Amino acid sequence: MPELPEVETVRRGLEPAMVGARIDKVELRRPDIRFPFPPRFHQRLEGRRIVKLGRRAKYLLVHLDSGETLIAHLGMSGSFRIEDSTPGAFHHERSKDPKHDHVVFHLDNGRVVTFNDPRRFGFMDLVEKDGLDAHPRLKDLGAEPLSAGFDAHLLAKLFEGSRAPLKSALLDQRKVAGLGNIYVCEALFRARLAPSRQASILADARGAPTRAANAIAEAIRNVLEEAIEAGGSTLRDHRQANGEFGYFQHVFKVYDREGQPCVRERCRGVVARTVQSGRSTFYCAKCQH
């Protein structure tokens, strides 16, 4: 499933084509994706102008001049494709599975934005902007790891006294929103922290942030920013809005590298794999403590 960097990459790719445009027509090619579309879905979108594209955790937020916000989730295999319908304009190669084009937005600037989702685990919903924080998918989400307030002090507060393994704790969307398996493994490696250590190591006896908290806060921000710059990671289905694959997977340090030598200079360790909370965890037992 796409994690924060993949969703942010899609948001940035869609922004130039969508922000400021009016939605002239919406084609719904099926009555549902993962869930049924909300009542009067296309009528509530048509004629509305897009004022902003945002993101909350792994959800895209399309803010409309009507005061409503379109929430879009990519699910396992969802992607957006941008085409230009103006005469003589270049058309990107269409999806190889156009039968999975479920929602098509025709914009007044000549762009056509298509949501394609072969597995249909994605969904779309419409909600009043004032009701976003109360939406069932958003109301329990934790801190945004790329926000200005995300730092060692916040992590110490969130995980003080926690007995949960550090890897599992960081994947808890109620604590930190948008982090997924790939980037937590990569951040823990950069911070030299073992995924099995208790999350309480991020706070000292007084509740102040420890050296570990500073290390993992910096590592999380850096790995996410680098992944966004690389267009995310394409392991199976992820594509950017321009149709290109992400390439951050080519610089993984530990994820999916079981049995390979640790890339850290002068470390003679080997990347190991274990299972935590049903998810594969990759780490170097020699230099992650």
Secondary structure, 3 states (H helix, E strand, C coil): CCCHHHHHHHHHHHHHHHCCCEEEEEEECCCECCCECCCCHHHHHCCCEEEEEEEECCEEEEEECCCEEEEEECCCCCEEEEEECCCCCCCCCCCCCHHHEEEEEEECCCEEEEEECCCCCCEEEEEEHHHHHHCCCCCCCCECCCCCCCCHHHHHHHHCCCCCEHHHHHCCCCCECCCCHHHHHHHHHHCCCCCCCEHHHHECCCCCECHHHHHHHHHHHHHHHHHHHCCCCCCCCCCCCCCCCCCHHHHCCCCCCCCCECCCCCCCCEEEEEEECCEEEEEECCCCC
